[in-house]
Each structure stands twice: as C-alpha cells, then as structure tokens.
Amino acid sequence: MSKLLWGGRIPRVKEDVVKFTSSIQNDQKLLKAVIGINQAHIIMLMEQKIIEGQEGVELLQALNKLKPNMKLDASLEDVHMFVEDKVIEICGPKVGGNLHIAKSRNDQVATAIRMELRENLISVMSSVVGLEEALIKLAEENIRTLFPGYTHMQLAQPVTFAHYLLSYVDCLGRDFQRLEEAYKRVNLCPMGAGALATSSFPINRERVAELLGFNGVLENSIDAVSSRDFVLETLAVLAITAGDISRLVEDLILWGSSDFGLIELPDDFCSTSSIMPQKKNPDVLEVIRARMSQVLGNFVTSAATLKALPSGYNLDFQEITPRLWESLEIVESSLGMLSKLVANLKLQMNALTKPQFSFLAATELANMLVRKYKVPFRSAHKIVGFIVRELISKGLTLKSVTAELLNKTANSFGFTLNVKDEDLQEATDLLKIVESHNVMGGPSPNEVDRMLKTRKEWILLAKSKLSKRKLEVEGAYEQLQSIIKSYLTSANSAPQALKSSKS
C-alpha cells in the first residue's frame, strides 16, 4: 500500500493483504490514460483558480516526466497511487500533495477504463470490418458458384457460395452496429464525480471531459462511479460477436472436413497428426472456437459479479476489468486471424457433382407442380417426398427421377398429370433454381451482386466513421499536450485563446 495512505484511519496494511487486493499487475494498460486524466484535471484546477498557476505548472512538469511505458511499482495497490507517488517524489509533498484535490481514485479509474476501452473498441470495430472485407472479396469471386444450403445439418436448397458468405457479412455488420452503440455510452466522462458526491471545490466537469476528448459528462455522480454497465454492455456485445465468429468457424471446420469436402482450408492455418500422416487438422479454427467460450465466460462471470452490488464504488469492480481486456484481445486477434484465413480459402469446385446433392432440387420440383400443374403445395410436397423416400430406399438419387415416375406417383395421390421431361430437367437444374430465386435477399446472382454493392458502400461508411472517431481521440490527446506545452513555456497560465468557451 502506498505510504501516502498510511497513518490516517488505517495505520498500516500488511504486505500480503496489499498483494492480495492489488490491481497493479493489470493496470499497465491504464497508465497513459491516468497520466492524461491528471494533466487535464490540473489544467482545470488552474483555470478555475483552485490552485495557483505556478503550483499547477510544477505538477504538469512532474506529470510530463512520466511515460506510459514506465514499469509500475508492484508494491503499490494501483496505478493511481503510482502516479501520485511519482509526482510527490518529483515535486515534494507540499506541491505534489495537491495533485489529488477535488478527485478520487473512484472517478479516475472509471474514466481511465473508458479512455482505454474506447480505443480498444475502435480497434475491434476495425477488425470486424477487416473480416467483412475478406468475406466480400471472396464472395465477389463466387457469385455464380453453387453451394449447398443446410437446415438441421441436412441438405436443404441450393444457394451460391457468395450468398452464404454474405450471410456472415450481414451478421458481422450488426455486431459492428452494437459495438458502435456501446461506444457512444462508453465515451462519457465520469471525472469530477469524486468518490461519489462531486466536490465542494468549484470544479468544471465539462472542461475535463472536453480536454480528454469525451462526448459529454456522465452526470449523476453516484452513477458515474458505481456503474459498470458500460463494461457489461461491451462484454455482452463481444459475447454476441464471439457467438457469430464461432458459428462461422464451426462451418469452416465442417465444410473443410473430408466428409463434406466443400472447401479447402489453407495449409498455413492447419497442422498434421503426429501419427496419422494423412491428417490436416484445422488447428487455428479450433483454437478460435475454444477462445470464443472464454469471451462468453467473461461476460457471465462479470454479470454475476455486478448483479447484487450496492450502489457506490466497490472493489469488486477491479475483478471484472481484466476480463474486459481479455475479451477484447481475444475477439480482435481472432477476427484478424480469420481475415487472413478467409483470404486464402479455396472452394472445392467439384463438390456439388456428388449424386446426393441432387436432392437439393426437391423443393423446386414441388414448386414446379404447383406453378405449372396447379397442384396444391401440401399435396405437391407429399408427392415429391414420397418419390424421394422411394429413390433413397433403392440407393438412387433425384437424378433418377423420370416424368413417368412423377406422373404415376401423382396419380396415386389423386392427381392426373402429364409432366414433361423438359419440366423435370428445368426443375432439377441447380443453377436455374438459384437464378429463379430472385427475391430480395435471395441467392440469385443478380440479387447477390446488388447486395454486394450495398455492403461495399456500407464498409466505406463504417471506415469513415472509424477514422473520424480515431481522429477525435488522437486530436484530443494532441490538443491536451499542446495546452500543457503552452503552460510550461509561459510558466504561469495558458494563453486565453487555448481556453475553452465552456470554461
């Protein structure tokens, strides 16, 4: 425990207790944010005449000597005490002892997490877009490539590989939107809330929020320090994203297996067996699938931790922060790895020549009876279903169906038909079936091409938003450093031009 806190209410804390309750090992990520928070807070105190200009300059000079890559002192309980200890070491207790005027570790940690988190969210959103781009590029190459659609893991209807890939582009697009919504609620500033009741000093919370690049202030001071719903929301969105990633990974593992043989996974992302030389194991995909469970687990653990806490700050909060960072890192690295894998994915072009894939045409065969021969759909469904059962029992496929067999079966169900061979050929041609599904969102090449164009436009818009957000965060940091430099060179106070109109 920092000696700064000894000798008051608590005379001294045992070393093993400090080690047990310390968050210092997980605080390195927050050091840059904590330095920035202290800098912004001191500037505000100077502008509000709460501390003298010269004292503020000395504090800013001391903070300026601290670097984000400094190794934290493991004997201290957190990054906030590390910064305060260092400032007092440089300035002495008379000046350095005022670094903590009108703030608490409670509002500082909430602010620091939000500052680090918003940068992490930008990175994760960029990785989501990266995977979408890889999927879109592969889809553009396979607009007319037939691919089996499955329900209940059974052959269902024919689609195209592009149509399948676009399903995940759209899914990831919603993940992006959820991350974007979470970002808006993350980017609010708790500073000035103090321990829970703000301060009797005339502080300017809006000014600190502005200096740190936040979109606004998290107003109610109790809420500002005692809520971690922004962490839970982020973890929830990451858990949903992890579920989507896991489904895609599971598909790729199945489609790449020798039993399915639909795709060829790139060798660089696989391994072989130590004993079975024919094996090509999808190691990267399996590791991603497993790690997605960790993301879900982190959300559940955090939700359970937060569900019954009283209002106000509780040290339980520090136990969920490492889980947030872990989930962000897992999701971002997995998205990056998947983007590289997808870019090198190959389709087995002869996959749909397998006889069993002919059954993909069964629905359209029933539709043909409805459309051309006015058979009620439920009756058409039974007629075709009966034929499929008969063919399977004889080890045959839908390629063996004849007009004679169809007419005979229909007659047994009370329908006198004269189906032509050409009707049958058209209804069982998989490419023609796909082309006929030209409804909005369907697998026809025309519709897939339209969807691809709109998704590419959306990607450009998403990139523009991310670029703007990144510039806002970076611009705020640069502006803060510019103001500090101005104070340090002028020695007493910042030029009036640099002060906010909100001051």
MIRO-285374 format. One record per residue (C-alpha): chain; x, y, z. Coordinates in Angstrom, 3 decimals, padded with zeros to 6 digits. Layout:
BEGIN
   cadena         px         py         pz
        A          X          Y          Z
...
//
This chain:
BEGIN
   cadena         px         py         pz
        A    000.000    000.000    000.000
        A    001.256    003.479   -000.795
        A    002.807    005.215    002.232
        A    000.672    008.223    001.280
        A   -002.310    006.431    002.812
        A   -000.550    005.243    005.992
        A   -001.022    006.831    009.380
        A   -004.572    008.093    008.974
        A   -007.614    005.896    009.504
        A   -005.511    002.800    008.758
        A   -002.083    002.839    010.451
        A   -000.529    000.321    008.087
        A   -001.600   -002.560    005.832
        A    000.101   -005.934    005.763
        A    002.147   -006.609    002.644
        A    000.309   -009.837    001.798
        A   -003.039   -008.040    002.076
        A   -001.838   -005.325   -000.343
        A   -000.674   -008.001   -002.755
        A   -003.984   -009.867   -002.488
        A   -006.150   -006.799   -003.190
        A   -003.838   -005.010   -005.642
        A   -004.800   -004.357   -009.264
        A   -001.331   -003.100   -010.182
        A   -000.497   -006.102   -012.383
        A   -003.483   -005.293   -014.617
        A   -003.124   -001.503   -014.534
        A   -000.295   -001.057   -017.043
        A   -002.850   -000.561   -019.821
        A   -004.299    002.404   -017.909
        A   -001.087    004.355   -017.221
        A   -001.301    006.609   -020.295
        A   -004.948    007.393   -019.551
        A   -004.268    008.086   -015.865
        A   -001.437    010.496   -016.710
        A   -003.753    012.277   -019.164
        A   -006.548    012.462   -016.591
        A   -004.246    014.086   -014.043
        A   -002.972    016.542   -016.649
        A   -006.498    017.555   -017.673
        A   -007.579    017.804   -014.044
        A   -004.655    020.094   -013.138
        A   -005.373    022.356   -016.133
        A   -008.978    022.636   -014.996
        A   -007.921    023.401   -011.388
        A   -005.675    026.170   -012.686
        A   -008.360    027.648   -014.907
        A   -010.833    027.568   -012.025
        A   -008.280    029.289   -009.726
        A   -008.460    026.346   -007.321
        A   -004.662    026.051   -007.377
        A   -002.077    028.719   -008.160
        A   -000.609    028.875   -011.636
        A    002.964    028.173   -010.564
        A    001.896    025.171   -008.494
        A   -000.056    023.833   -011.470
        A    002.945    024.275   -013.730
        A    005.121    022.287   -011.311
        A    002.551    019.495   -011.242
        A    002.320    019.478   -015.046
        A    006.111    019.371   -015.291
        A    006.185    016.353   -012.987
        A    003.414    014.581   -014.902
        A    005.237    015.309   -018.138
        A    008.177    013.244   -016.887
        A    006.007    010.149   -016.527
        A    005.863    007.873   -019.572
        A    003.126    005.342   -020.486
        A    005.704    002.556   -020.796
        A    007.106    003.037   -017.267
        A    007.049   -000.151   -015.229
        A    004.595    000.096   -012.350
        A    005.759   -000.492   -008.784
        A    004.405   -003.902   -007.781
        A    004.369   -002.917   -004.099
        A    001.624   -000.342   -004.725
        A   -002.060   -001.122   -004.874
        A   -002.907    000.591   -008.173
        A   -001.770    002.850   -010.998
        A   -003.308    005.960   -009.414
        A   -001.115    005.731   -006.326
        A    001.880    005.033   -008.566
        A    001.326    008.315   -010.427
        A    000.723    010.273   -007.239
        A    003.807    008.751   -005.581
        A    005.962    009.702   -008.581
        A    004.627    013.264   -008.709
        A    005.292    013.785   -004.988
        A    008.734    012.265   -005.429
        A    009.477    014.901   -008.112
        A    007.651    017.923   -006.660
        A    007.802    017.230   -002.957
        A    004.788    016.792   -000.657
        A    003.901    020.492   -000.425
        A    003.114    020.782   -004.144
        A    002.678    017.129   -005.102
        A    000.294    016.604   -002.214
        A   -002.266    018.759   -004.050
        A   -002.441    016.512   -007.138
        A   -005.446    014.791   -005.597
        A   -007.506    017.920   -004.889
        A   -011.179    017.502   -005.921
        A   -010.861    013.984   -007.298
        A   -010.887    010.378   -006.172
        A   -009.495    007.112   -007.406
        A   -013.141    006.178   -007.964
        A   -013.811    008.717   -010.712
        A   -010.272    008.344   -012.067
        A   -010.463    004.584   -012.613
        A   -013.896    004.791   -014.239
        A   -012.562    007.478   -016.580
        A   -009.323    005.642   -017.354
        A   -011.163    002.421   -018.241
        A   -013.453    004.349   -020.577
        A   -010.495    006.074   -022.269
        A   -008.673    002.801   -022.866
        A   -011.866    000.998   -023.811
        A   -012.893    003.484   -026.500
        A   -009.539    002.939   -028.261
        A   -009.964   -000.821   -027.953
        A   -013.474   -000.601   -029.377
        A   -012.190    001.316   -032.396
        A   -009.607   -001.444   -032.956
        A   -012.174   -004.240   -032.610
        A   -014.595   -002.474   -034.974
        A   -011.754   -002.103   -037.486
        A   -011.099   -005.841   -037.214
        A   -014.794   -006.590   -037.780
        A   -014.667   -004.505   -040.957
        A   -011.470   -006.302   -041.984
        A   -013.169   -009.698   -041.835
        A   -016.189   -008.347   -043.702
        A   -013.887   -007.104   -046.468
        A   -012.223   -010.517   -046.736
        A   -015.624   -012.223   -046.966
        A   -016.852   -009.737   -049.578
        A   -013.741   -010.220   -051.729
        A   -014.219   -013.990   -051.661
        A   -017.937   -013.575   -052.388
        A   -017.240   -011.432   -055.458
        A   -015.268   -014.341   -056.892
        A   -018.126   -016.811   -056.293
        A   -021.357   -015.056   -057.293
        A   -022.356   -017.953   -059.577
        A   -020.642   -020.756   -057.636
        A   -023.246   -023.264   -056.469
        A   -023.153   -024.223   -052.806
        A   -025.435   -026.424   -050.689
        A   -027.689   -024.777   -048.135
        A   -028.352   -026.720   -044.943
        A   -031.004   -026.762   -042.239
        A   -030.702   -029.155   -039.270
        A   -027.339   -030.086   -040.881
        A   -029.317   -031.779   -043.675
        A   -029.160   -030.859   -047.361
        A   -031.869   -028.259   -047.948
        A   -031.764   -025.985   -051.021
        A   -029.111   -024.768   -053.440
        A   -027.554   -021.331   -052.919
        A   -024.281   -019.797   -054.034
        A   -021.080   -019.574   -052.043
        A   -021.325   -015.786   -052.314
        A   -024.820   -015.843   -050.820
        A   -023.550   -017.950   -047.908
        A   -020.591   -015.616   -047.285
        A   -022.844   -012.557   -047.367
        A   -024.897   -014.038   -044.536
        A   -021.862   -013.548   -042.282
        A   -021.091   -010.119   -043.713
        A   -024.562   -009.016   -042.604
        A   -024.192   -010.763   -039.250
        A   -020.878   -009.012   -038.593
        A   -022.470   -005.755   -039.717
        A   -024.905   -005.996   -036.817
        A   -022.010   -006.775   -034.470
        A   -020.369   -003.578   -035.694
        A   -023.553   -001.606   -035.032
        A   -023.778   -002.988   -031.489
        A   -020.139   -002.074   -030.831
        A   -020.824    001.373   -032.254
        A   -023.794    001.851   -029.917
        A   -021.720    000.693   -026.948
        A   -019.001    003.189   -027.916
        A   -021.444    006.090   -027.598
        A   -022.201    005.150   -023.992
        A   -018.551    004.416   -023.191
        A   -017.408    007.824   -024.416
        A   -018.855    009.787   -021.481
        A   -016.662    011.241   -018.730
        A   -017.095    010.404   -015.007
        A   -014.334    012.815   -013.836
        A   -015.460    015.266   -011.204
        A   -017.801    012.747   -009.601
        A   -015.154    012.300   -006.914
        A   -015.700    009.394   -004.554
        A   -019.458    009.649   -005.146
        A   -020.599    013.220   -004.309
        A   -018.555    015.518   -006.632
        A   -016.613    018.196   -004.716
        A   -017.079    021.356   -002.705
        A   -014.397    022.944   -004.894
        A   -015.839    024.857   -007.903
        A   -014.626    022.352   -010.497
        A   -015.640    022.351   -014.160
        A   -016.508    018.795   -015.164
        A   -017.335    019.712   -018.756
        A   -013.875    021.188   -019.254
        A   -012.155    017.979   -018.141
        A   -014.428    015.927   -020.419
        A   -013.528    018.232   -023.301
        A   -009.787    018.032   -022.620
        A   -009.960    014.233   -022.567
        A   -011.949    014.003   -025.806
        A   -015.216    012.720   -024.365
        A   -018.558    013.467   -025.993
        A   -020.066    014.566   -022.695
        A   -020.227    014.124   -018.925
        A   -021.715    011.171   -017.078
        A   -023.814    013.475   -014.965
        A   -025.069    011.855   -011.751
        A   -022.022    011.440   -009.537
        A   -023.190    008.252   -007.789
        A   -023.983    006.653   -011.140
        A   -020.676    007.846   -012.583
        A   -018.553    005.945   -010.070
        A   -020.776    002.993   -009.188
        A   -021.953    001.801   -012.595
        A   -020.061   -000.663   -014.732
        A   -022.893   -001.305   -017.139
        A   -020.688    000.095   -019.903
        A   -018.251   -002.764   -019.215
        A   -021.057   -005.296   -019.104
        A   -022.603   -003.944   -022.310
        A   -019.264   -004.210   -024.082
        A   -018.767   -007.758   -022.788
        A   -022.308   -008.649   -023.893
        A   -021.703   -007.340   -027.407
        A   -018.370   -009.162   -027.526
        A   -020.142   -012.357   -026.396
        A   -022.675   -011.990   -029.227
        A   -019.832   -011.336   -031.670
        A   -018.000   -014.370   -030.299
        A   -021.091   -016.485   -030.969
        A   -021.188   -015.291   -034.571
        A   -017.472   -015.944   -035.022
        A   -017.843   -019.410   -033.506
        A   -020.658   -020.316   -035.917
        A   -018.561   -019.270   -038.908
        A   -015.586   -021.216   -037.568
        A   -017.729   -024.306   -036.996
        A   -018.998   -024.092   -040.582
        A   -015.471   -023.827   -041.966
        A   -014.317   -026.793   -039.899
        A   -017.250   -028.891   -041.164
        A   -017.063   -027.746   -044.785
        A   -013.310   -028.439   -044.796
        A   -013.609   -031.960   -043.413
        A   -013.143   -034.898   -045.773
        A   -016.756   -035.974   -045.211
        A   -018.100   -032.676   -046.555
        A   -015.220   -031.715   -048.846
        A   -016.749   -028.361   -049.791
        A   -013.764   -026.103   -049.093
        A   -010.003   -026.415   -048.812
        A   -008.509   -024.745   -045.743
        A   -005.122   -023.074   -046.338
        A   -002.207   -025.257   -045.218
        A   -000.607   -022.382   -043.289
        A   -003.509   -022.391   -040.817
        A   -003.553   -026.159   -040.243
        A   -001.307   -028.881   -038.859
        A   -000.913   -032.616   -039.255
        A   -001.102   -035.543   -036.889
        A    001.967   -036.871   -035.078
        A    000.941   -040.404   -036.033
        A   -001.538   -040.241   -038.943
        A    000.231   -038.789   -041.988
        A   -002.943   -038.160   -043.999
        A   -004.387   -035.720   -041.444
        A   -004.911   -031.985   -041.986
        A   -006.166   -030.597   -038.707
        A   -007.909   -027.182   -038.568
        A   -005.906   -026.040   -035.515
        A   -006.377   -022.279   -035.879
        A   -010.138   -022.610   -036.253
        A   -010.393   -024.957   -033.288
        A   -008.419   -022.579   -031.054
        A   -010.638   -019.668   -032.114
        A   -013.739   -021.749   -031.375
        A   -012.443   -022.540   -027.883
        A   -011.475   -018.945   -027.141
        A   -014.937   -017.724   -028.027
        A   -016.104   -019.714   -024.979
        A   -013.754   -017.636   -022.822
        A   -015.434   -014.465   -024.103
        A   -018.854   -015.824   -023.167
        A   -017.486   -016.946   -019.788
        A   -016.083   -013.487   -019.082
        A   -019.498   -011.938   -019.699
        A   -021.276   -014.425   -017.430
        A   -018.692   -014.001   -014.650
        A   -018.895   -010.205   -014.852
        A   -022.693   -010.190   -014.875
        A   -022.710   -012.425   -011.798
        A   -020.183   -010.146   -010.061
        A   -022.183   -006.974   -010.708
        A   -025.707   -008.266   -010.214
        A   -026.016   -007.746   -006.444
        A   -023.568   -004.974   -005.548
        A   -024.787   -001.989   -003.535
        A   -024.544    001.487   -005.029
        A   -021.279    003.381   -004.736
        A   -017.790    002.164   -005.577
        A   -016.895   -001.417   -004.617
        A   -013.524   -003.093   -005.090
        A   -015.356   -005.967   -006.793
        A   -015.215   -003.739   -009.880
        A   -011.486   -004.279   -010.351
        A   -012.054   -008.024   -010.741
        A   -014.056   -007.615   -013.949
        A   -011.724   -005.146   -015.714
        A   -009.092   -007.794   -016.644
        A   -011.896   -009.883   -018.134
        A   -012.855   -006.932   -020.324
        A   -009.303   -006.564   -021.642
        A   -009.004   -010.319   -022.203
        A   -012.243   -010.495   -024.190
        A   -011.274   -007.526   -026.338
        A   -007.885   -009.048   -027.111
        A   -009.357   -012.478   -027.902
        A   -012.028   -011.115   -030.239
        A   -009.698   -008.719   -032.036
        A   -006.910   -011.284   -032.565
        A   -009.407   -013.944   -033.686
        A   -011.021   -011.588   -036.198
        A   -007.579   -010.752   -037.577
        A   -006.610   -014.404   -037.898
        A   -009.925   -015.268   -039.573
        A   -009.481   -012.439   -042.076
        A   -006.144   -013.911   -043.168
        A   -007.557   -017.434   -043.334
        A   -010.618   -016.405   -045.386
        A   -008.395   -014.552   -047.839
        A   -006.655   -017.866   -048.635
        A   -009.712   -020.114   -048.602
        A   -010.336   -022.303   -051.663
        A   -013.607   -023.850   -052.813
        A   -013.751   -027.478   -053.934
        A   -015.214   -026.803   -057.372
        A   -016.431   -030.393   -057.920
        A   -018.252   -030.579   -054.577
        A   -021.777   -030.312   -055.978
        A   -021.215   -033.048   -058.542
        A   -021.772   -035.624   -055.802
        A   -025.044   -037.516   -056.578
        A   -026.634   -036.811   -053.189
        A   -026.626   -033.094   -053.864
        A   -029.315   -033.662   -056.485
        A   -031.845   -033.764   -053.620
        A   -031.296   -030.004   -053.206
        A   -033.772   -029.642   -056.093
        A   -036.647   -031.355   -054.262
        A   -038.340   -028.121   -053.145
        A   -038.263   -026.668   -056.629
        A   -039.681   -029.889   -058.028
        A   -042.686   -029.431   -055.725
        A   -042.879   -025.745   -056.704
        A   -042.980   -026.755   -060.364
        A   -046.028   -028.956   -059.742
        A   -047.740   -026.018   -058.035
        A   -046.776   -023.466   -060.661
        A   -047.356   -025.449   -063.869
        A   -049.913   -028.076   -062.880
        A   -051.891   -026.276   -060.146
        A   -051.286   -028.995   -057.573
        A   -051.817   -027.616   -054.031
        A   -048.433   -027.149   -052.391
        A   -049.079   -029.525   -049.492
        A   -050.051   -032.266   -051.973
        A   -047.019   -031.486   -054.162
        A   -044.846   -031.707   -051.039
        A   -046.213   -035.207   -050.291
        A   -045.793   -036.389   -053.896
        A   -042.141   -035.318   -054.079
        A   -041.452   -036.543   -050.529
        A   -042.807   -039.984   -051.430
        A   -040.608   -040.112   -054.551
        A   -037.525   -039.114   -052.516
        A   -038.241   -041.884   -049.996
        A   -038.601   -044.450   -052.781
        A   -035.393   -043.341   -054.500
        A   -033.371   -043.422   -051.258
        A   -034.682   -046.905   -050.404
        A   -033.313   -048.120   -053.749
        A   -029.963   -046.328   -053.342
        A   -030.855   -043.808   -056.045
        A   -030.815   -040.004   -056.156
        A   -033.107   -037.343   -057.574
        A   -031.159   -037.606   -060.822
        A   -033.014   -040.896   -061.367
        A   -036.479   -039.346   -061.259
        A   -038.453   -039.578   -064.530
        A   -041.606   -037.925   -065.793
        A   -043.241   -041.350   -065.805
        A   -042.422   -041.934   -062.127
        A   -043.653   -038.487   -061.174
        A   -046.948   -038.867   -063.059
        A   -047.505   -042.317   -061.574
        A   -046.863   -041.115   -058.032
        A   -049.120   -038.076   -058.505
        A   -051.901   -040.385   -059.707
        A   -051.634   -042.443   -056.501
        A   -052.321   -039.218   -054.601
        A   -055.384   -038.481   -056.749
        A   -053.842   -036.165   -059.373
        A   -053.813   -036.900   -063.108
        A   -050.748   -035.144   -064.510
        A   -048.805   -035.129   -067.740
        A   -045.460   -033.763   -066.586
        A   -042.955   -033.329   -069.443
        A   -039.290   -034.342   -069.334
        A   -038.270   -030.742   -070.041
        A   -040.259   -029.602   -066.980
        A   -038.340   -032.106   -064.917
        A   -034.961   -031.053   -066.315
        A   -035.610   -027.392   -065.623
        A   -036.902   -028.047   -062.105
        A   -033.814   -030.104   -061.176
        A   -031.179   -027.804   -062.725
        A   -029.482   -026.367   -059.617
        A   -028.116   -023.263   -061.333
        A   -031.516   -022.417   -062.848
        A   -033.097   -022.934   -059.437
        A   -030.686   -020.458   -057.872
        A   -031.246   -017.952   -060.688
        A   -035.013   -018.193   -060.185
        A   -034.722   -017.174   -056.512
        A   -034.503   -013.512   -057.410
        A   -036.478   -012.221   -054.436
        A   -034.846   -009.548   -052.266
        A   -032.108   -011.207   -050.221
        A   -032.185   -014.384   -052.285
        A   -029.268   -016.330   -053.791
        A   -029.735   -015.352   -057.444
        A   -026.538   -013.877   -058.933
        A   -028.350   -010.611   -059.745
        A   -029.581   -010.195   -056.184
        A   -026.243   -011.217   -054.656
        A   -024.460   -008.724   -056.897
        A   -026.829   -005.983   -055.718
        A   -026.259   -006.914   -052.082
        A   -022.501   -006.915   -052.575
        A   -022.586   -003.367   -053.903
        A   -024.614   -002.082   -050.950
        A   -022.369   -003.896   -048.437
        A   -019.269   -002.369   -050.017
        A   -020.831    001.069   -049.665
        A   -021.581    000.296   -046.027
        A   -017.960   -000.754   -045.471
        A   -016.759    002.600   -046.799
        A   -019.147    004.408   -044.459
        A   -018.008    002.301   -041.488
        A   -014.364    003.031   -042.267
        A   -015.132    006.740   -042.458
        A   -016.832    006.646   -039.043
        A   -013.909    004.783   -037.501
        A   -011.418    007.200   -038.997
        A   -013.376    010.133   -037.576
        A   -013.535    008.580   -034.118
        A   -009.831    007.780   -034.156
        A   -009.006    011.340   -035.168
        A   -011.250    012.688   -032.381
        A   -009.423    010.638   -029.738
        A   -005.975    011.376   -031.111
        A   -006.842    015.033   -031.672
        A   -007.971    015.442   -028.063
        A   -004.692    013.969   -026.807
        A   -002.655    016.228   -029.087
        A   -004.651    019.283   -028.009
        A   -004.116    018.406   -024.355
        A   -000.368    018.104   -024.913
        A   -000.392    021.433   -026.779
        A   -002.085    023.183   -023.848
        A    000.388    021.625   -021.411
        A    003.296    022.788   -023.560
        A    001.835    026.283   -023.635
        A    001.549    026.345   -019.828
        A    005.054    025.080   -019.376
        A    006.541    027.650   -021.733
        A    004.556    030.564   -020.350
        A    005.307    029.417   -016.744
        A    002.190    030.946   -015.208
        A   -001.008    030.416   -017.226
        A   -002.233    029.126   -020.564
        A   -002.978    031.662   -023.279
        A   -006.604    032.790   -023.219
        A   -007.064    031.518   -026.800
        A   -006.474    027.965   -025.680
        A   -009.144    028.062   -023.033
        A   -012.494    026.523   -023.832
        A   -015.561    028.618   -024.243
        A   -017.095    026.289   -021.691
        A   -014.585    027.410   -019.040
//
